């Protein structure tokens, strides 16, 4: 597990790695990390914060270097996770960490009863967590080592924290059953499936259009029972198709008035949830919009970010493209807009 994380960090471009372990286990590191370079072993402290500070003190970068603090009990770290965090730091955040919205109902048990807590705006924070090296050292030296989470020290100093898209694959192995699941993910039989989706809508009166979850000002709108987001409809069908789970009309019948004007993001999130329910994951998605207008390229990155938010995957696994038909057909004549999508999904065999 330790080696997987070290390899992932080195592959992502880490200049050096401080591997913090219990003092009596330093001798095991040479065997575990044999053949890897740019790492050094460090004896940890009595509490987590002391261990983090011990690692920070041996790093040789300057104060502005970005440092990632990662728990090797989350072995499925990838280059994309690291890149997303570095991008967040370069955009001015004082700290950044991947986080997943709390999806389960929350209950608080007291001596008398069990009550329900709101899960609105609650997130499960994962690692790695990113900081500026000098700022994190200073935060530990002034805030003490009792913090159970490095972000808590940044909160105390008032620094801006950015939560990036979390990933279920960054699960922390804590209980015996977690290791069973990890072994299945690491070496269990998996199958890769491909799904395809196509959708089209007619242009009508309006002042804007929804495409891939982003509203674009326009002199027309697409006509549909929901918000007529052809990109999201095609992608929803692609994901459902990959797992053999019908189509969007089956799950959200246009004859049902509750879906009139509905945000298509709900449909896409539902499809992603169906994948998760089967123990699968979305590997990547690719959407192509076919239209003469509006111009898609100025909104492409916003669309990718929105799809990443809905699907809870990193933006590097998302492609959004646009093309025209050179004036041919219903899209060329400006009668409507079409979308095509592909989705790759991995499921247990």
N, C-alpha and C positions, 0 to 999 in steps of 0.2 A: 504493500500500500504506500509506504513512504517513497519508494523508488518511482512509482507512477506519478506522484505529485512532483517530485524533483525533476523527472524527465519532462513533464508538461511545462514547468516553469523555465527550464533551460531551452526547450524548443520554442518557447514564446519570446526568448531573447533576454532572459535574466542575466545580469552581469555577474552576480554572485548570490549564493544562497547560504544563509545561516540555518543549520538544522539543529533545533533545540530539543534535547532529550534528557531524560533523567541521567544524572551523573554516572550512575553505575552501569549505564547501557551505552556509553560513548564508544566502547570497544566494538559494538556490533555494527557501527555505521560503515566501516570499510567494506564489510561483506555485503551489506544491503545496497550500497551505492557504488559498488565496484565498477570501474570504467567510466564513471561520470566525473566531470571536472567542475571547477568553480564553486565548490561547496566546502564548508567547514563545520565541524561538530561543536556544539556549545552545550555546556551543562545548564539545565534549567533550574528554576528557583522553587520555593515552597508553594507558591501560588501562580496562577496563570500569568498575571501581570508581570511578575518578576521574571518569568521565563521569556516573555516577549521583550522586555527591556534588555535582558542578557543577549538576545539575538540582535537587537538593534545596535548594541554597543560595539559589536565586532564588524559591522558593515562599514565599508570604506568610502561609500559615496558621499557627495556633498549634501548640504541641507535640502537642496531643491530636487534631489533624486526622488523618484517615486518608489516607494517600498510597498510590497504586498505581504500581508500577514495571513498565512494560510494554515488551516488545520488539516494535517495529513490523514485524519480520519474521514476526509472527503476525497476519495482517491480519483474520482472521475473528472478531474480538472482538465480543461482543454484550452488551446491557444485562443479561441474566440472569447472565452470568459475573460482572459487577461487583457485582450485588446479592448474590449468594451470598457473595462475599468480604467485603463490608461487614457482612453478617449475622454472619459468623464473628468478625470483629473486635469487633462490638458484644457478642458473647457472651464476651468476655474473652481471646481469643487475642492473643498478642504479635505474631504474624504468621500470614498465611494465604496459601495458594497452591493453584491447581487441580493435580491430579495424576492420572495414569492408572497403574493397576497394570501391571507389566511382563508382557506376554503371551507374548513369544517366549522360547525357550530361550536361556540365556546360556552362552557358552563363553569360557574364558580360554586364550590361546595363550602358551606359554612357548617357550624355546629348544629344549626337548625334545619337548613334546607339547601336546595340546589337552585341557583338562579341563572338566567341566560344573560350573557354579556354580548354587546355589539362587537361585530368583527370588522365594522367599517374602518378603513384606513389603518388596519393592522397588517403587519408583514412578518414573515419568517426570514430573518437575515441569515445569509450564508457567508462562506468565505470562498476565495480570498477577499480581504478588505484592503483598500488602497489609501495611502497617505503620502505626504511629503516627509522624507526621513527626518529632517531637523524638527519639524513641527510635532511629530509623534514622539520623538525623544524628549522634547521639552514638555509635552503633555504628561508623559509618565513621570518625569522628574519633579513636576510641580503638583500633579494630581494624585500621585501615589500609585501603588501596584495592586490595589484591591479591586479595581474594575474588572468585571467579568467579560467585558466587551470593549474593544478598542474604540469603537464609535462613541461610546459613552464619554470618553475623555474629550473628544472633539465637540460633543454636545455641550459640555461644561464651558468650553472656550468660546462657544457661539459660532463655530465654523459651519459653513454650508455643507450638508451631507447629501450626496446624490445616491438614490437607490436605483441600480440598473436592473434589467430583466434577470430574474433568477432562473434557475434550471433545476428541475427535479433530479437530474443526474448528479447534481452537487449534494446529494444526500449525505448526512453524517452517519457513520457506522458507530452505533452506541450499544445496542442490545444484540443478543445472539441471533435473533431473527433477521437483523439488518445484514449480517454477514452472509446468511443464506441467500438473501435477495441480491447482494453484491456479487456473489459468486455466479449467480444465474445471469446477471447483466454482463459480467466480464467474460464468461465462457459458455453460458447456456445457449441452446439452439434458438436462433432468431430468424425471422424471415422478413425480407424487404419487399414492400408492395408499392405499386405506382397507381395513382388515381388521376382521372382527367375530368375536368368540368368545363362546360360551355354555357354562356348566358348572353342574352341580347335584350335591349329595351329600346323602345321608340322614343324619339325626342318630342317634347311638348312644351307648352308655355311654362315659364318659370325664370328664376334668376340665379340658379345655382345647381350643381350636380354633386352627388356623393360618388366617389371612386376610391376603392380600396380603403374605406374608412375615413377619408379626408374630404371635406366640403370645399368645392372650387367654385368661385363666382363665375357665372356664365349667363349668356342671354337666353338659355333654355334649360329645362330640367328633363330628366328621364322619367318616363311614366311607368309606374309599377304599383303593386299592392302594398309593398313595404316602402323603404326609401329608394328602391330601384338601384342599389349599388351593384352593378353588374360584376365588378371585380370580386367583391366578397361573395356574391352568389356562385360564381364559377368556382372559386376556391373552396367554398363550403361543399359543393358537389364533388370536387376532386378528392377532398379528405374523406368524405363519406364513401366515395367509390373505392378508395384504397382499402378500406376495411370491410367492403361489401355490405354497407349499412343503408341501402336505399339512396334517396336523393332529398334535396331540400324541400321539394313539394310534399314528400311523404311526412317529413318531420314538422313542417310548418305550412299546412295547406292554405292556399290563397283564398279558399272558401271560408276560412275561419276569421271572423272580424277582429279577433284580438291581435292579429299580425298586420292590420292595416296601418301603414305609416311606420312600422317598427324599424328600429335601427338594425341593419343587417349584421352589425358586430355581434349581436346576440346569436344569430344563426351560426356564425363562424366559431364563436366560443363554445357553442353546443357541440359542434362537430369535433373540435379539439378535445372536449371533455369525453366524448365517446371513444376517442383513441386512448386517452389516459385510463378509462375504465377497463379497457382490455389489456392493460399493462404495456401499452405501446408508447411510442414517441414519434413526433413529427421530425423527420430528418431535414427536409428542405421543401420550399414551395416556390413556384414560378408562375407569375401572372403576366399575361399579355393583353393589353387593351388595344382594340382596333377602332380607330375613329380619326376623322379629319380634324376635329376640334372637340374639347379644348386641348391645349398643349399640356402634355403630361410631365415632361422632363422637369419643369420648375417645382413640381410637387412630389417627385419620385422618392426623395429621402424621407419626406413626411409620411408617405404611404408605407414605406418599408418600416419605419418606426412604429406606425400604428398597427401594422400587421404583427410585428414582433410583440407589441403589448398585448394584443388579443390572444395570440397563440402561445405566449410565454416562451418564446425561443429567441435566440440572439439574431440581430438584423443581418449578419453575414450569411444566414441560412435562408434569406428571402430575396427574391428577384422580382422587380416590377419593370416591365418594358411596355413600349407602345409602338404601334405601326399604323400606317394608312393602307388603303387599297388603291391608291393612285386614282381616286375619283370613280372607281368601279363599285357596283353593287350598292346595297342600301346604306352601308356606312360611308361609301364614297359620295353618294348623293346627299348625305347629311340627314337621312331619315332616322337613323338610330345609331347605337353604339353596341359593340360586341366585346366580349371578354372570353379568354381561354385560360385555363389554369391546369397546372400539374402539381401533384403533391406526392412526396416520397415518405412513406411511413414504415417504421420498424415495429414488428409485433412478435410476441413469443410464438415459437413454432408449435 
